[in-house]
Amino acid sequence: MCYNVVDGRFHQACLHFVPMSTHFRDCLEPNCVFSSQHRHPPKCASNACIHHMTPSAKNPIRLSPSRCPQCATNAPFDPSRPQSPSSSNSSTR
C-alpha cells in the first residue's frame, strides 16, 4: 500500500519526533487507489481496490541529544516559584 514518509528531527532526550517534510511513496499496485498504476477511474468505488494508506513512516534525518522545543518550554515544577490560585491545593471557604 502507498504511504507518506515524514522526515524530521528525533530528540533523544525526550524521545519526541518533530516533522520537517513529507513525501509520498508509491506502492505501484494496480488495485491501490492512491497509486499511479491504478487501473480504474478517479473516485473508484470498487470493493477489490485498496481505499486506505499505510500509516506514515517516520524517518529521522536529524538526531538531537537535546529536548524538543515543546519539552524545553515546559520546565519542571519549581517549588520556589509561587503557584497561581487555581493550581494550589488549599481550599478557601
N, C-alpha and C positions, 0 to 999 in steps of 0.2 A: 504494500500500500504506500501511497505517497505520504510525505511528511515534511514538516518545516524543520530546519536546523537553526538553532538560536546560538549565535556566537556571543561570548560575553566574558566577563571577569569573575573568577571564583575567588572569594575571600576566605582564606584558610582559617582565620581566627574565629569567625562566626559561622562558617560553612554556608554562606549565602551566595547566590549567583545573581549577578547584575547583567541583564541583557544589553548588548551593544548593537547587534544587527541580526537580521533573519534572512535566510534564503530557502528556496523550495527544492526538494529532492524528488524527482520524478521516478516512479516505480516502473514505468514503461509497460504496464499491464493493459491489455485491451479492454478489460472489464472494470477498470477504475475510472470513475467519472472525473477525477482530478488529473489524470494522466494525459499527456499529449498524444498518446496512442489510442485513446478511447474511440471505439467504433461508432457509437450511437450519437444522435444529435445532442446539442446542449439541453440542459434540463431533462436529462434521461430519467425515466421512472421505472426502468426495468428492474425486476427483483434479482436478476442474475448479476447485476452490476454492483460494485462496491461504492457506497454513498458516504463513507466517512474516512477520515485520515487517521493515520497512526499518531499518537501524541508526539508533540515536538521533542526533538532531541537537543539536549544542552551540550554545547561544545565549548569548553573553557579554553579560550585563546590567550588569556592573561591569567596568571596566578598572582595573588596579592597576599602577603603574610598579615596584612592589617585587617581591621574590621571594615565592613561596608559602611557607606555614609549614613545609612539609617541607624545602624547599631552604634556608630560613633557619636551621633547626636543624642541618643538615649543613654545618658550617663547613668551609672548605677546609683542606687539610693545613698544619699549622704546625710547621716543623722545630724550633722552640724547646721544644715540649712533648715530654716523654718518651713513647715508644711502649710499648705493652703487649708482653710477651714473645712472645705468639702472632703479633703482626704484624711483628716485627723480622725482618730478612733474615739475621741471623747464626745459624749452626748451632752447637749445643753438643754435645760428644762426651764 
